[in-house]
Amino acid sequence: EDPENYEAFEQLVDVQNLADYAVLNIYGANVDWPHKNWYANAKREGNPGYRFYSWDAEYAWHDVSANRISVSNRNTPAELYSKVRRNKDFQRLFGDRIQKHLFGNGALTQEANIARYTRMAAVIEPAIVAEAARWGDHGNTRQGATNYTKARWESARDGVINNFLAKRHDKALEQFI
């Protein structure tokens, strides 16, 4: 909360990137975050501070109600986020980043998310039949288990669009407040 400490923190961490990184993982309800599936780096010269990157977020976009706002796992970017979020300057920055990404032409508006997801799904959809043939009932040998099929893919795709993406925006905004 101390402004002097915040200035020193800004020398070590790219706070705008940290805010964007937290907004993305919180909005996506990524339950695999922050204990794994992230990277950090910093340039040796010019020092803009450490930046954080999310990867392999297969446990995001499932639970519309999942609340990741208070994560604080030790030795992770979330620990930094949980401590700096008490600072007024960071709170202002964080609010500005929410405004940028979740409203207007932001990358995390409901419309932008659905359009992007639909475009990406269309790219991989032609391969779904081949993948279904390849994997078939792999791992689903129990009686009554659902096989990997194009219909199963379509159901999962539509579930993300109609359940998570159609409903998450309002829920995330409630959590950010």
Secondary structure by P-SEA (a helix, b strand, c coil): ccaaaaaaaaaccaaaaaaaaaaaaaaacccccccccbbbbbbccccccbbbbbccccccccccccccccccccccaaaaaaaacccaaaaaaaaaaaaacccccccccaaaaaaaaaaaaaaaccaaaaaaaacccccccccccccccaaaaaaaaaaaaacccccaaaaaaaaac
